Amino acid sequence: MPDPDHIRAWQRINANLTTSGRLTEADVESLAAQGVRHVINLALADHPEALTNAEGRLAAHGMDYSHIPVPFDAPDDGHFTAFCKAMEGGDRPVHVHCIMNWRVSAFLYRYNRDILGMAEPQARALMERQWSPESIDHPAGPAWVRFIADCVN
């Protein structure tokens, strides 16, 4: 099945990992058709573009759901630890999303670099397909620069 490019900021990382921005009700069906078994949401539930009743909608399509609400202006190591735990679970297809795929790309940068041992330039190139925290013109920019600089090792 072709990738659902209609999903905001869709990105396939590998055969078992995809990412995106916010999801709509129609996107849930697309994820199910892709064989996704677990969805990790890093966005706040009260964001105007958040999918209402995400857990119930995903469960109706046989998908597990982990919600790790990361305030855009305050990502921290506790969020990253919860993300790493949610990523555990073997060889099942996982989809990670937020609103714009910015949080997700930064979290995956650290995960790829620190947990999977990916070379920093390769991990950065994946992140920069979506954004570069250093170039964001937003008051939260410095928080994200600090977040990606942190290392769990």
N, C-alpha and C positions, 0 to 999 in steps of 0.2 A: 504494500500500500504506500503511495507517495506521502511525503511529509505534508502535514496540514499547514501550508504557508499562510493561510488566512488568520492563524492565531498570532496575536501581536508579539513581535520580536522573537518568533520561533527560532530555535537553534537545536540541531541534533549534535550532541557531543560524541556519542558512540551508539552502538546497537541497543544499549539498555539505559541510556540517559539522554533526556531531552529537557530543554528549558524554554521559558517564555515569559512574557509580561502577563497582564491580567487575563483571566479566563472568563468566557461567557458560557451560558447554558449550552449553546451549540458546540462549544469547544470541548465540553465534557464528553460528548458523544464521539468527537474526533479522537480524543485521547483513548477512549475505550477501544475504538477501532484500531488504534495503533498498538494495542496490547498492553498499555500502561497498567500496572498493578498497584502503584503507590504514588500519591501526589503529595509533595511538600510545598507548603505555602509560606513565604516569608513576609507577605504583606500584612498590614493591619486590617482586621475584620471590619472596621468602621470607615475604611476608605470609600469614597463615593463610587469607585469603579470595582469594588470587591464583589465577588460572586456571593449572593445571599444563599445561606444554607449549603455552603460548599461541601461540608462533610456528608450531609444527607444525599446530595446530588451525586457525589462520587461513589458513595456506598451503593446507591441504586444501580450503578454500572459495575459493581464488583471491585472498586478500587479502595485501598486503604488511604487514610488522610492524616498528615501531620501538619499542625499549624504552629509555626514559630514566628510570632508577630515581632518584627524588627522595626522599631521606629527609624525612619529614614535619617534622622539627625543624630541617632545614638546607637549604632551597631556596637556590640561588645563581645567579649570572649565567651560569655555565658550563652549568647545566641549561637556562636560558632560551635560550642560544645554540643548544644542541643541539635544543631544541624548535622554534625558528625554522627551522633547517635541515630538520627533519623535515616541517614544514608546507609547504615548497617542493614544487613538483611539478605545478603546473598545476591543471586543473579537474576533478580526480577526487574522488569522495566520500571524506571522511576522518572517522574516528571517533576521538575522544580520550577516554581513560578513566583512572581511578585507582581508589581503593577507594570513596570517598564523593562524588566529583566536586568536592572542595574544591581539591586541587592544580590540577586542570584549569581550574576557573573562575578561579583566580588567574593562571595562565599565560595564559589567553585574555584576561583583563583587560589585562595588559601588552602582549600581542600586538596586540590591537585598538587600544589607545591609542598604543603606540609605533611599531608597524610599519605598521598599516593607517591610522593617523591618525584613528581614531574619537574623537569628543568624549568627554572623561573621564566626564561624567555618564551617557552611554549605555553606555560600557564597564563602568562600575561597576554600573549596573542589571542588565546581563547576569550579572555575577559574583554579585551579591546574590540572584539567583534560587536560588543554591545555598548561599551563605554570605557572611558578612562577616568577614574576618580580624580586624578591630578588635573584634569582639564575641565571639570564641572564648574560652571558659574552658578554656584548655589551656596548658601550659608552652611550646608551640611558637608560640603566638599572636604574640609580638613578632617572631619570625623572619619570619612571613608579612606582618606590617605593613611591615617593612623591605623585603621582597621586592617587594611591590606598589608601594612608594614609589620604588624604583629606576627609572631611566629610561635607555634605551639611547641616546637622542639627546644 
